[in-house]
Amino acid sequence: MDHTRMDDIGTDHTGMDIDALRKDTPGTANRVHLNNAGAGLLSRQTLEAVTSHLELEAAVGGYEAADQEQDRIDATRTNLARLLGGRPDELALFDNSTHAWNAAFYSLTFEPGDRILTGRAEYGSNVLAYLQTARRSGAEVVVVPDDEFGQLDTAALTGLIDERTRLVGVSHVPTSGGLVNPAAEIGRITRAAGVPFLLDATQTVGQFPVDVTEIGCDMLTGTGRKFLRGPRGTGFLWVRSEALEYLDPFVSDIEAATWDGERGFTWHDGARRFESWEASHANVLGLDAAVRQALDLGMERIGQRATALGAYLRDRLDALPGVTTYDLGRVRCAIVTAKVDAVPTADVAAALARQGINVTTTVPEHTQFDTEVRDVHPLVRLSPHYYNTEAELDRAVEVIAGLARTAG
Protein backbone atom coordinates (compact mmCIF):
# COMPACT_ATOMS: atom_id res chain seq x y z
CA MET A 1 0.00 0.00 0.00
CA ASP A 2 1.15 3.55 -0.75
CA HIS A 3 1.73 5.15 2.64
CA THR A 4 1.94 8.74 1.37
CA ARG A 5 0.99 10.64 4.48
CA MET A 6 -2.56 11.91 4.55
CA ASP A 7 -1.94 14.50 7.26
CA ASP A 8 1.23 16.34 6.26
CA ILE A 9 -0.99 19.27 5.34
CA GLY A 10 -4.08 20.64 6.98
CA THR A 11 -6.43 19.34 4.27
CA ASP A 12 -6.20 15.66 3.38
CA HIS A 13 -6.91 13.90 0.07
CA THR A 14 -10.64 13.77 0.82
CA GLY A 15 -10.81 17.57 1.11
CA MET A 16 -11.44 17.55 4.87
CA ASP A 17 -9.59 20.18 6.90
CA ILE A 18 -8.09 17.88 9.53
CA ASP A 19 -6.50 20.72 11.51
CA ALA A 20 -9.86 22.47 11.86
CA LEU A 21 -11.62 19.22 12.78
CA ARG A 22 -9.07 18.54 15.50
CA LYS A 23 -9.39 22.06 16.90
CA ASP A 24 -13.13 21.41 17.02
CA THR A 25 -12.50 18.20 19.00
CA PRO A 26 -11.23 19.15 22.47
CA GLY A 27 -10.12 15.64 23.37
CA THR A 28 -7.44 15.54 20.69
CA ALA A 29 -5.42 18.11 22.64
CA ASN A 30 -4.50 15.70 25.43
CA ARG A 31 -5.04 12.13 24.18
CA VAL A 32 -4.47 9.94 21.14
CA HIS A 33 -7.96 8.55 20.91
CA LEU A 34 -7.98 5.17 19.14
CA ASN A 35 -11.14 3.88 20.82
CA ASN A 36 -13.81 5.19 18.47
CA ALA A 37 -15.34 1.71 18.28
CA GLY A 38 -16.05 2.25 21.99
CA ALA A 39 -16.99 5.93 22.07
CA GLY A 40 -15.90 8.69 19.71
CA LEU A 41 -14.74 12.08 20.91
CA LEU A 42 -17.43 14.77 21.02
CA SER A 43 -17.07 17.84 18.84
CA ARG A 44 -17.62 21.30 20.30
CA GLN A 45 -20.94 21.57 18.41
CA THR A 46 -22.23 18.37 19.96
CA LEU A 47 -21.02 19.36 23.41
CA GLU A 48 -22.72 22.75 23.04
CA ALA A 49 -25.99 21.14 21.92
CA VAL A 50 -26.08 18.97 25.04
CA THR A 51 -24.97 21.54 27.59
CA SER A 52 -27.10 24.39 26.23
CA HIS A 53 -30.25 22.30 26.53
CA LEU A 54 -29.34 21.28 30.08
CA GLU A 55 -28.88 24.96 30.89
CA LEU A 56 -32.27 25.71 29.36
CA GLU A 57 -33.87 22.96 31.46
CA ALA A 58 -32.24 24.44 34.55
CA ALA A 59 -33.54 27.91 33.65
CA VAL A 60 -37.13 27.21 32.60
CA GLY A 61 -37.92 23.58 33.52
CA GLY A 62 -37.57 20.27 31.74
CA TYR A 63 -41.04 20.13 30.15
CA GLU A 64 -40.89 23.77 29.15
CA ALA A 65 -37.44 23.36 27.58
CA ALA A 66 -38.70 20.43 25.52
CA ASP A 67 -41.65 22.51 24.31
CA GLN A 68 -39.32 25.30 23.21
CA GLU A 69 -37.01 22.93 21.35
CA GLN A 70 -39.61 20.48 19.98
CA ASP A 71 -38.89 21.31 16.34
CA ARG A 72 -35.17 20.64 16.80
CA ILE A 73 -35.89 17.43 18.72
CA ASP A 74 -38.18 16.21 15.94
CA ALA A 75 -35.56 17.12 13.34
CA THR A 76 -33.31 14.39 14.75
CA ARG A 77 -35.38 11.71 13.01
CA THR A 78 -35.31 13.69 9.78
CA ASN A 79 -31.54 13.98 9.84
CA LEU A 80 -31.07 10.32 10.79
CA ALA A 81 -33.31 9.40 7.88
CA ARG A 82 -31.08 11.44 5.55
CA LEU A 83 -28.03 9.66 6.94
CA LEU A 84 -29.53 6.18 6.48
CA GLY A 85 -31.51 6.69 3.28
CA GLY A 86 -34.89 6.10 4.95
CA ARG A 87 -37.85 8.22 6.03
CA PRO A 88 -38.33 10.08 9.34
CA ASP A 89 -41.42 8.04 10.22
CA GLU A 90 -39.29 4.88 10.00
CA LEU A 91 -36.99 6.04 12.86
CA ALA A 92 -37.41 5.43 16.57
CA LEU A 93 -35.10 6.95 19.18
CA PHE A 94 -33.73 5.05 22.18
CA ASP A 95 -31.33 5.54 25.04
CA ASN A 96 -28.91 2.95 23.62
CA SER A 97 -28.53 0.58 20.69
CA THR A 98 -29.15 -2.55 22.79
CA HIS A 99 -32.62 -1.33 23.72
CA ALA A 100 -33.21 -0.45 20.06
CA TRP A 101 -32.13 -3.93 18.95
CA ASN A 102 -34.24 -5.59 21.65
CA ALA A 103 -37.26 -3.56 20.56
CA ALA A 104 -36.95 -5.00 17.07
CA PHE A 105 -36.00 -8.57 17.91
CA TYR A 106 -38.48 -9.16 20.73
CA SER A 107 -41.29 -7.80 18.54
CA LEU A 108 -41.05 -10.98 16.47
CA THR A 109 -42.79 -14.18 17.56
CA PHE A 110 -41.15 -17.59 17.44
CA GLU A 111 -42.61 -21.07 17.66
CA PRO A 112 -41.08 -24.53 18.08
CA GLY A 113 -39.08 -25.43 15.00
CA ASP A 114 -38.55 -21.84 13.83
CA ARG A 115 -34.98 -20.97 12.92
CA ILE A 116 -32.88 -17.89 13.68
CA LEU A 117 -29.90 -17.62 11.32
CA THR A 118 -26.90 -15.54 12.35
CA GLY A 119 -23.17 -15.24 11.73
CA ARG A 120 -20.05 -16.11 13.69
CA ALA A 121 -19.32 -12.42 14.20
CA GLU A 122 -22.62 -11.73 15.97
CA TYR A 123 -22.46 -9.45 19.01
CA GLY A 124 -22.65 -11.15 22.41
CA SER A 125 -25.86 -9.50 23.65
CA ASN A 126 -27.65 -10.46 20.44
CA VAL A 127 -26.47 -14.05 20.82
CA LEU A 128 -27.80 -14.20 24.37
CA ALA A 129 -31.17 -12.91 23.16
CA TYR A 130 -31.28 -15.61 20.46
CA LEU A 131 -30.44 -18.29 23.01
CA GLN A 132 -33.02 -17.01 25.48
CA THR A 133 -35.71 -16.98 22.81
CA ALA A 134 -34.75 -20.46 21.66
CA ARG A 135 -35.04 -21.70 25.25
CA ARG A 136 -38.44 -20.08 25.71
CA SER A 137 -40.01 -20.90 22.37
CA GLY A 138 -38.34 -24.03 21.07
CA ALA A 139 -36.83 -22.17 18.13
CA GLU A 140 -33.37 -23.11 16.84
CA VAL A 141 -30.31 -20.87 16.49
CA VAL A 142 -28.29 -21.71 13.38
CA VAL A 143 -24.83 -20.20 12.89
CA VAL A 144 -24.00 -19.62 9.23
CA PRO A 145 -20.36 -20.59 8.54
CA ASP A 146 -17.75 -18.14 7.30
CA ASP A 147 -16.34 -18.20 3.80
CA GLU A 148 -12.64 -18.31 2.94
CA PHE A 149 -12.29 -14.61 3.80
CA GLY A 150 -13.76 -15.01 7.28
CA GLN A 151 -16.99 -13.18 6.49
CA LEU A 152 -20.48 -14.63 6.51
CA ASP A 153 -20.74 -17.18 3.67
CA THR A 154 -23.65 -15.95 1.55
CA ALA A 155 -23.79 -19.17 -0.47
CA ALA A 156 -24.17 -21.12 2.75
CA LEU A 157 -26.82 -18.66 3.92
CA THR A 158 -28.82 -19.26 0.76
CA GLY A 159 -28.67 -23.00 1.36
CA LEU A 160 -29.72 -22.71 5.01
CA ILE A 161 -32.79 -20.54 4.48
CA ASP A 162 -35.96 -22.59 4.35
CA GLU A 163 -39.64 -22.34 5.27
CA ARG A 164 -38.72 -22.58 8.96
CA THR A 165 -36.47 -19.50 8.90
CA ARG A 166 -38.06 -16.70 10.91
CA LEU A 167 -35.14 -14.24 11.02
CA VAL A 168 -31.66 -13.53 9.70
CA GLY A 169 -29.81 -11.39 12.25
CA VAL A 170 -26.31 -10.15 11.44
CA SER A 171 -23.77 -7.72 12.87
CA HIS A 172 -22.53 -5.55 10.01
CA VAL A 173 -19.16 -5.08 11.71
CA PRO A 174 -18.31 -7.10 14.82
CA THR A 175 -17.18 -5.54 18.07
CA SER A 176 -14.00 -7.62 17.86
CA GLY A 177 -12.40 -6.75 14.53
CA GLY A 178 -12.28 -4.94 11.20
CA LEU A 179 -14.46 -7.38 9.25
CA VAL A 180 -17.27 -5.83 7.18
CA ASN A 181 -19.95 -8.43 6.51
CA PRO A 182 -21.54 -8.39 3.01
CA ALA A 183 -24.79 -6.78 4.18
CA ALA A 184 -26.15 -5.87 0.74
CA GLU A 185 -25.73 -9.43 -0.53
CA ILE A 186 -27.39 -10.76 2.63
CA GLY A 187 -30.24 -8.32 1.99
CA ARG A 188 -30.63 -9.54 -1.60
CA ILE A 189 -30.89 -13.13 -0.35
CA THR A 190 -33.38 -12.39 2.43
CA ARG A 191 -35.60 -10.26 0.18
CA ALA A 192 -35.73 -13.04 -2.41
CA ALA A 193 -36.67 -15.53 0.33
CA GLY A 194 -39.15 -13.23 2.09
CA VAL A 195 -37.31 -13.57 5.42
CA PRO A 196 -36.90 -10.61 7.85
CA PHE A 197 -33.36 -9.23 8.07
CA LEU A 198 -32.22 -7.43 11.25
CA LEU A 199 -28.88 -5.64 10.82
CA ASP A 200 -26.88 -4.51 13.84
CA ALA A 201 -25.08 -1.45 12.46
CA THR A 202 -23.76 -0.24 15.81
CA GLN A 203 -20.16 -0.17 14.58
CA THR A 204 -20.88 1.12 11.07
CA VAL A 205 -23.22 4.11 11.13
CA GLY A 206 -20.88 7.10 11.24
CA GLN A 207 -17.82 5.12 10.13
CA PHE A 208 -18.75 4.73 6.45
CA PRO A 209 -21.89 5.13 4.31
CA VAL A 210 -24.85 2.95 5.34
CA ASP A 211 -27.92 3.01 3.08
CA VAL A 212 -30.93 0.92 4.09
CA THR A 213 -32.29 0.86 0.55
CA GLU A 214 -29.03 -0.39 -0.89
CA ILE A 215 -28.62 -2.96 1.89
CA GLY A 216 -32.21 -4.17 1.78
CA CYS A 217 -32.56 -4.89 5.49
CA ASP A 218 -35.92 -4.71 7.24
CA MET A 219 -34.66 -3.41 10.57
CA LEU A 220 -31.42 -1.61 11.44
CA THR A 221 -30.08 -0.50 14.81
CA GLY A 222 -27.30 1.90 15.68
CA THR A 223 -25.79 4.03 18.42
CA GLY A 224 -24.78 7.64 18.74
CA ARG A 225 -21.72 7.21 20.90
CA LYS A 226 -19.30 5.40 18.58
CA PHE A 227 -18.27 6.55 15.11
CA LEU A 228 -21.14 9.05 14.95
CA ARG A 229 -19.40 10.91 17.80
CA GLY A 230 -22.66 11.57 19.63
CA PRO A 231 -23.24 11.45 23.39
CA ARG A 232 -23.56 8.23 25.34
CA GLY A 233 -27.15 7.30 26.08
CA THR A 234 -28.39 7.54 22.47
CA GLY A 235 -29.50 4.86 20.04
CA PHE A 236 -31.96 4.39 17.21
CA LEU A 237 -33.99 1.83 15.31
CA TRP A 238 -34.94 2.05 11.65
CA VAL A 239 -37.87 -0.14 10.57
CA ARG A 240 -39.02 -0.60 7.00
CA SER A 241 -42.70 0.38 6.86
CA GLU A 242 -43.70 -2.98 5.43
CA ALA A 243 -42.10 -4.76 8.39
CA LEU A 244 -44.65 -3.21 10.76
CA GLU A 245 -47.14 -5.78 9.48
CA TYR A 246 -45.36 -8.61 11.30
CA LEU A 247 -43.75 -6.76 14.21
CA ASP A 248 -45.73 -6.56 17.46
CA PRO A 249 -43.90 -4.23 19.89
CA PHE A 250 -43.26 -6.13 23.10
CA VAL A 251 -43.75 -3.03 25.29
CA SER A 252 -46.59 -0.54 25.08
CA ASP A 253 -46.35 3.06 26.25
CA ILE A 254 -48.27 6.31 25.91
CA GLU A 255 -45.71 7.41 23.31
CA ALA A 256 -46.27 4.19 21.36
CA ALA A 257 -50.04 3.74 21.43
CA THR A 258 -53.35 5.50 22.13
CA TRP A 259 -56.19 4.18 24.29
CA ASP A 260 -59.27 3.79 22.11
CA GLY A 261 -61.81 4.15 24.93
CA GLU A 262 -62.98 0.54 24.73
CA ARG A 263 -60.37 -1.19 26.88
CA GLY A 264 -58.14 -1.42 23.85
CA PHE A 265 -55.48 0.64 22.12
CA THR A 266 -54.13 1.55 18.70
CA TRP A 267 -50.46 1.62 17.83
CA HIS A 268 -49.18 4.95 16.60
CA ASP A 269 -48.15 5.18 12.97
CA GLY A 270 -44.63 4.28 11.92
CA ALA A 271 -41.66 3.42 14.10
CA ARG A 272 -42.84 5.76 16.87
CA ARG A 273 -44.74 2.74 18.25
CA PHE A 274 -41.42 1.37 19.53
CA GLU A 275 -40.54 4.45 21.60
CA SER A 276 -41.25 5.37 25.20
CA TRP A 277 -42.33 8.81 26.32
CA GLU A 278 -39.44 9.78 28.59
CA ALA A 279 -36.13 10.71 26.98
CA SER A 280 -33.03 12.79 27.56
CA HIS A 281 -33.72 15.64 25.15
CA ALA A 282 -30.26 17.03 25.78
CA ASN A 283 -28.78 13.78 24.50
CA VAL A 284 -31.19 13.68 21.57
CA LEU A 285 -30.10 17.17 20.55
CA GLY A 286 -26.48 16.10 20.94
CA LEU A 287 -27.16 13.14 18.66
CA ASP A 288 -28.75 15.48 16.13
CA ALA A 289 -25.70 17.74 16.18
CA ALA A 290 -23.41 14.76 15.58
CA VAL A 291 -25.58 13.49 12.71
CA ARG A 292 -25.64 16.92 11.09
CA GLN A 293 -21.86 17.13 11.32
CA ALA A 294 -21.53 13.74 9.62
CA LEU A 295 -23.91 14.86 6.88
CA ASP A 296 -22.02 18.13 6.40
CA LEU A 297 -18.66 16.36 6.13
CA GLY A 298 -20.09 13.66 3.87
CA MET A 299 -20.11 9.99 4.72
CA GLU A 300 -18.19 9.07 1.56
CA ARG A 301 -15.28 11.26 2.66
CA ILE A 302 -15.50 10.09 6.25
CA GLY A 303 -15.49 6.46 5.14
CA GLN A 304 -12.55 6.92 2.79
CA ARG A 305 -10.37 8.52 5.43
CA ALA A 306 -11.34 6.21 8.29
CA THR A 307 -10.78 3.11 6.17
CA ALA A 308 -7.43 4.42 4.91
CA LEU A 309 -6.26 5.11 8.46
CA GLY A 310 -7.27 1.61 9.50
CA ALA A 311 -5.40 0.08 6.57
CA TYR A 312 -2.31 2.16 7.33
CA LEU A 313 -2.31 1.07 10.97
CA ARG A 314 -2.95 -2.58 10.13
CA ASP A 315 -0.12 -2.65 7.58
CA ARG A 316 2.33 -1.07 9.99
CA LEU A 317 1.46 -3.54 12.74
CA ASP A 318 1.69 -6.47 10.30
CA ALA A 319 5.24 -5.38 9.50
CA LEU A 320 6.36 -5.63 13.14
CA PRO A 321 8.15 -8.84 14.23
CA GLY A 322 6.27 -10.50 17.07
CA VAL A 323 2.97 -8.73 16.32
CA THR A 324 -0.03 -10.33 14.59
CA THR A 325 -3.27 -8.72 13.42
CA TYR A 326 -6.49 -10.70 13.40
CA ASP A 327 -8.97 -8.81 11.24
CA LEU A 328 -11.05 -10.98 8.92
CA GLY A 329 -13.02 -10.26 5.77
CA ARG A 330 -12.63 -9.38 2.11
CA VAL A 331 -13.55 -5.80 3.06
CA ARG A 332 -12.13 -4.29 6.25
CA CYS A 333 -12.85 -1.08 8.08
CA ALA A 334 -11.05 1.20 10.54
CA ILE A 335 -11.11 -1.27 13.44
CA VAL A 336 -7.79 -3.08 13.91
CA THR A 337 -7.15 -5.95 16.31
CA ALA A 338 -3.73 -7.31 17.22
CA LYS A 339 -1.72 -9.35 19.69
CA VAL A 340 1.92 -9.10 20.80
CA ASP A 341 3.73 -12.40 21.25
CA ALA A 342 4.42 -13.27 24.91
CA VAL A 343 2.81 -10.04 26.18
CA PRO A 344 -0.63 -10.23 27.84
CA THR A 345 -3.18 -8.15 25.96
CA ALA A 346 -4.10 -6.21 29.10
CA ASP A 347 -0.43 -5.21 29.50
CA VAL A 348 -0.32 -3.91 25.92
CA ALA A 349 -3.40 -1.79 26.51
CA ALA A 350 -1.97 -0.51 29.79
CA ALA A 351 1.34 0.43 28.15
CA LEU A 352 -0.51 2.41 25.48
CA ALA A 353 -2.64 4.12 28.14
CA ARG A 354 0.50 5.24 29.99
CA GLN A 355 1.52 7.04 26.81
CA GLY A 356 -1.84 8.77 26.55
CA ILE A 357 -3.18 6.45 23.84
CA ASN A 358 -6.75 5.22 24.26
CA VAL A 359 -7.50 1.66 23.11
CA THR A 360 -9.52 -1.22 24.48
CA THR A 361 -9.45 -5.01 24.38
CA THR A 362 -11.81 -7.60 22.96
CA VAL A 363 -13.66 -9.97 25.28
CA PRO A 364 -14.20 -13.65 24.40
CA GLU A 365 -17.79 -13.57 25.68
CA HIS A 366 -18.71 -10.64 23.43
CA THR A 367 -18.35 -12.71 20.23
CA GLN A 368 -19.12 -16.21 21.45
CA PHE A 369 -19.38 -17.97 18.09
CA ASP A 370 -16.14 -16.42 16.85
CA THR A 371 -14.41 -17.45 20.08
CA GLU A 372 -15.56 -21.04 19.62
CA VAL A 373 -13.77 -21.18 16.26
CA ARG A 374 -10.70 -18.96 16.61
CA ASP A 375 -10.00 -18.70 20.35
CA VAL A 376 -7.83 -15.61 19.81
CA HIS A 377 -9.43 -13.20 22.27
CA PRO A 378 -8.59 -11.03 24.09
CA LEU A 379 -6.98 -8.80 21.47
CA VAL A 380 -5.94 -5.16 21.57
CA ARG A 381 -8.54 -3.17 19.61
CA LEU A 382 -7.43 0.10 18.01
CA SER A 383 -10.08 2.08 16.16
CA PRO A 384 -9.04 5.39 14.53
CA HIS A 385 -11.47 7.85 13.00
CA TYR A 386 -11.21 10.67 10.50
CA TYR A 387 -9.90 13.23 13.00
CA ASN A 388 -6.92 11.03 13.88
CA THR A 389 -3.59 11.49 12.11
CA GLU A 390 -0.98 9.09 10.84
CA ALA A 391 1.46 10.64 13.31
CA GLU A 392 -0.84 9.46 16.12
CA LEU A 393 -0.97 5.99 14.63
CA ASP A 394 2.81 5.97 14.40
CA ARG A 395 3.00 6.72 18.13
CA ALA A 396 0.84 3.70 18.90
CA VAL A 397 2.92 1.51 16.59
CA GLU A 398 6.13 2.64 18.29
CA VAL A 399 4.80 1.65 21.72
CA ILE A 400 3.72 -1.77 20.47
CA ALA A 401 7.01 -2.26 18.64
CA GLY A 402 8.89 -1.55 21.86
CA LEU A 403 6.84 -4.13 23.74
CA ALA A 404 7.48 -6.70 21.01
CA ARG A 405 11.24 -6.06 21.07
CA THR A 406 11.40 -6.40 24.84
CA ALA A 407 9.36 -9.60 24.80
CA GLY A 408 11.47 -11.04 22.00
Buried (B, 14 or more C-beta within 10 A) or exposed (E): EEEEEBBEEEEBEBEBBBBEBBEBBEBBEEBBBBBBBBBBBBBEBBBBBBEBBBEBBEEEEBEEBBEBBEEBBEBBBBBBBBBBBBBBBBBBBBBBBBBBBBBBBBBBBBEEEBBBBBBBBBBBBBBEBBEEBBEEBEBBBBBBEBBEBBBBBBEBBBEBBEEEBBBBBBBBBBBBBBBBBBBEBBBBBBEEBEBBBBBBBBBBBBBBBBBBEEBBBBBBBBBBBBBBBBBBBBBBBBBBBEBBEEBEBBBEBEBBBEEEEEEEBEBBEBBBBBBBEEBBBBBBBBBBBBBBBBEEBBBEBBBBBBBBBBBBBBBBBEEBEBBBBBBBBEBBBBBBBBBBEEBEBEEBBEBBBEEEBBBBBBBBEBBBBBBEEBEBBBBBBBBBBBBBBBEBBBBBBEBBBEBBEEBE
